[in-house]
């Protein structure tokens, strides 16, 4: 064999036209890839540039704690006697008027929910996501185990899997309407209460207490929103968990059962530990999805304004307090962002609340995504086969 034949690449196209087409396709794919990345980077940078000054400060403690730990309030904008523009929260404005009854106030304007902070929406979002993930993880992992480990392969099970995949593509507003009809308006959902509603379809007195078991529905409440979000994210969790279970080699199951383990013992000791990275990743990605949903929360759980936190306004004791806690409506950060951005005219007075809320929400989503990546890498290093 000659030196020329050794140096020649046998897989290299001999046609210059084909090489040009290949280079053009490579450039086209690279252009669209970097174009998408550039658009994403621009959006993130724009949010960061506008929102970071609201959340962070140049002096200690370097974080605007008032924005994080105060509830939203109405913003009052007016001009004082010197013609200078003044911005105050409604509570501060009321105190100012009491302390200065002779103060000259002109050109007064109010903007709802644009003063104070986002503590109430943050707490409400955390509670809704917590309820959602407790329900969705238990039901999702159990369903994935059944579909992958116990169910027989056939047309019926394939139909169920297809239905699950189709549910993953249903718009969130449809889930919101479903949750409104089932969890909010259906009267046969029970609550423990001291004062049954007049619309209750059945009421039973609980012995040795002053309370009742009342079938009156949950109404717009935290538990209704959490259940709606759980149903919405279930298809994603089931599909991801089933794929994680499928990735575990069949030999693990066979070896465990050959040693005398039952079916469940084999799954619990030889399958689930190795599927844990995928299950955790699915759960955290599910959190990032439901945390940003607006339509289901708006229909089933959220209020634009709520004076107190759920645990502070819950009444009764014991199980009655728990029931009252979960049947309260809450604020939520996605709905708060929608309210201050879509329902309130954008101006220099409302921009700090709008930009700061979006920036905090972006940080939360990025934190959950980073947590998902780090946990998956950590468990994959520990579990190798």
N, C-alpha and C positions, 0 to 999 in steps of 0.2 A: 504494500500500500504506500503510495507516494505521500510526501509531506503535505502537499496541497489538499489531498483528500482527508488527511488527519485533521487539518485545521478548519475544514469546512463544517458548518453546523447542518446536519441532515434535516433538521426540523425547521430551518430558516426558509421562509418563502422565497422562491426564486423570482417572483413577479414583483416589480416595483409598485405596480398599481395596488396589489394586495397589501404591501407594506404600508403604503400611504393610507389606505382605508383603515388598517389596524391602528396606525398612529392617530388618525382622525377620531376613531371611536374611543381610544384611550383619552384623548384630550377632551372629548365631549363628556365622557363619564366623570372625569376629574373636575371639569367646570361646574357641572350640576352639584357634585359633592361639596366642593368648596363654596359654591353659592349658597347652599342650604346652611352650611356652617357659618358663613358670614352673616346671613340674616339672623340666625339664632344668636350669634355673638352680639350683633347690634341691638337686638331686643333686650338681652340680658344687661348689656352695658348701659343702655338707656334707662332701664329700671333702676340699676344700681346708682347711676349718677344722680338721678332725681330723688331716689328714696333714701339713700345712705345718709345724707345730711339731716334727715328727719329722725333717724334711729340712732345715729352715732353723734358724739360731741367731741370737741377738741380737748376739753378739760375732763378731769376725773369726775365720775366713774366711767367716762367715755361712752356711756350708753344713756339714751334718753329714757330714764326709768319711768317718767311720767307718761310717756307714750305707750310703754309696754304694760304698766300696771294700773292705769286708770281706765274707767269705762267711758264709752263715747258720750259726748254731750253736744248740745246745740252751741254753735259758734255765733257770737254776737259781734258785729263789726259796726263801729260808729266813729264819729269825729267829736273830739272834745272842744272845749272853749277856744283853744288855740288853733283849731282847724287840723290838728294832727289825727291821723287814723289810728284807732285803737282796736285790738282784737282781744276778746275775752270769752272764756267758757261761760255758759249761762249761770252756773252756780257762783262764779266769781263776779259776774255782772250784777247779780242780785245783791250780793254783799257790798259791792261798790256803790250801788244806788242807795242802800240803807246808810252806809257810812258817809256818803256825800249827797245829801238830798238837794243841795243847791247846784250840783254839777250841771254844766251845759252839755247836753247830748243831742247831736244832730246827725242826720243822714244814717239812721240806724237800720241795719239789715241783719237777718238771722239765717243761718245755714245749719240744717239738722245734721247731727252725728259727725260734724266736722271739727269738733274740739275734743279735748280729753285724750283718751288712748284707745287701745284695742284689747284690753284685758278680758272683757266679757266675751267678745267673739273668739278669742284664743281659747278660753276655758270651754266654751260651748263646742268648738271644733274638736278639742281633745276628748270631751265626753262622748260626742257622737261617733268619732272614730274608734274609741275604746269599745263602746257597745257593739258597733258594727263588726270589729275584728274578732271579738270573743265569739259572737254567733257564727260569723262566716268561716273562721278557722276551724271550729269544732265540726260544723256541718260539711265544710269543704274537704277537709282531710279525711273525714269518715266516708264521704261519698267517693273520693278518689281511691281509697283503700278497697272499697267494695267493688268499684268498676274494674280495677286492675288486678285484684288478688282473688276475689270470690266469684264475680259474675262470669257466666259462660259466654264465650264468643258466639255471636249470632246476629241475625238481622234486628232483633228487638234491641239489643244493647247498642248496636251501631246507630239505631235511630235515636236512642237516648243521648249518645255522644254528639250526634249531629244537632239535636235540640239544644244541648248545652252550648255548643259553639255558636249556634244562631242567637241564643240569648246574650252572648257576649257582645253582639253587634247591635243590640236594641238601643235606641237613643235613651239617654238618662231621663228625659222628660217623661217618657212612657213609664219608666219605673216610678217616677214621682207621682204620676196620676194613679198608678196601681197602689202605691203606698197610701195615697190620700183616700182611696176608696175602701181599702182593706183595713188599714191600721188606724186611720183617723175617723172615718165615718161609720164603719161597721159597729153596731151597738153591742155585739155579743162578746166583746173583749172585757175581761174583768179588771176591776181596780179595788183596792182597799181604801175606804174613805169613811170619814165621820159624817159627811154631808152628801148623800147620794144626789145625783142629778135628777131633775124632773123628767128627763128624757130616758132614764134607765128602763130597760126592758124587764129586768128582774133584779130584786134586791133581797139579800138574806142577812139577818142580824147575826153577828158573831158572838157566841156565848162569852160571858164574863168580860166583855168590853162594851164600849159605847159605839163601836164601829160597825161597818157593814161591808159585805162583799157585794159590790154593785156591778152589774153588767151594763155599762154605759158607754163603752168604747174609750179609746185613749185620747182622742182629739189630737190637736197639734201639740206634740210632745216629743221629748227626747227619745223615749223608747220607740215611738213610731218612726222617727227619723233614722235611728240606728238600725232597726229591722229592715227598713226600705233600702238603706245603703248596703246592708249585708246581702240581701237578695240580688242587688245590682252587681256586686263584686264576686258573688259565688261562682259564676261560670269561669272567670279568670283564675280563681284559686283552684277550682277543681281540675281544670285543664293543666295548669302548671304543676300541681302536686302529682297528677297521674303521670305526667312525663318524667318527673323526678323518680317515681317508683319504677317506671319502666327502665330507667337507666341503671338500676341496680341489677347486677348479673343474676340470672336464674340459679346459678350454682350456689349462691348464698342460701337461698331458700331450700334447695335440695339437700345441702349439707346439714342444715339445722334440723330438717325433718328426718334425715337419716340417723341423726343422733337421738331421736325419740321426741323431738319437740312437736307440739301441736301446731296447727296452721297459724293460730294467733301468736303463739310464742315465737315462731319463726319470723313472722312479720314484725313483731315488736322488738326482737333482739338482733335480727340479721338483715332487716330491710329498712325500717324507719330511721335508725341511726345514720345510715349511708344516704338516705334521701333527705335528711334534715337540711343541708345547704339549699337545695331547691325549694323546699317548703318554706324556709325562712325568707328566701328571696321573693317568693310569690306573695307571702304575707306583707312584706314591706312595700312591694310594688302596689299591692292592693290598697295599702294605706295612702300612698301618694295619689292614687286615683280618686278614692272616695273623699279625701280631704279637700279636693278642689271642686267637687260637684256642687252646683248651685240649685238646679231645678228640683231634685228630690228633697233637699233640705228646705227649700222655699215652700214647697207644698205641705210638708209633714212636720217640721220641727222648729223653724227659725222665726224669730221676731227681729224687726229692725232695731228695737230698743227694749231693754229690760233693766229695771232699776237695780236689782240685786242678783247675786249668783244663786244657782239652783239650790245648793245646800243651805244657804241662808234663808231662803224663802219656803223651804219644805216644812210642813206642819205635822204634828202628831209625834208619836214615839214608836220605836220598834219597826215592825213590818209596815205600819201605816206611814211612817216617815219615809221608808224606802219606796213605797208605792207612790207617795206624793212627789218624791224626788224625781223618779223616772217619768212621771206623767206631766212634768213641767216643760214648757217651751223654753228654748235657749236662743242665744245669739250664735252666729257662726261667721267665721272670717270670710268665706266666699260670698255669702249673702251680704255681709257688710260692705265688701268691695263693690259688689253690684249696686248696692243702694247709693253709696257715696259717689260712684263713678257714672252711673247711668241715670239716676233720678235727680241728681243735684247738678246744676250748671257748673262747669269747670271754670275756675277763676283763680287768681293768685291767693285768695283766701281759703279755697277748698283744696288746692293742690297738695299741701303738706299731708293731710289725712289720706288722700287718694294715693299719692306716691309712696308714703310710708307703709300703708297697709299692703300694697302689692309687693313691696320690697321684703317685708317680713314673711309674707306667704311664700315668695320665691326662695328665701333662705330655708324655710321649713321643708319645702319639697326637695331642695338640693341636699339638705341634711339627711332626709330619709333615703334618697338615692345613694348617697355616699355610704350610709350605714349598711344598705343592702349589699353594695359591692364589697365592703370590708368584711362583713360577716360571711359572705359566700367564699371569699378568698381564704379566710381563716379556717373555716370548716373543711374546705377542700384540701388544705395542707395536712390537716389532722387525719382525714379519712381518705385513704388511698387503697386501691386494689389493682 
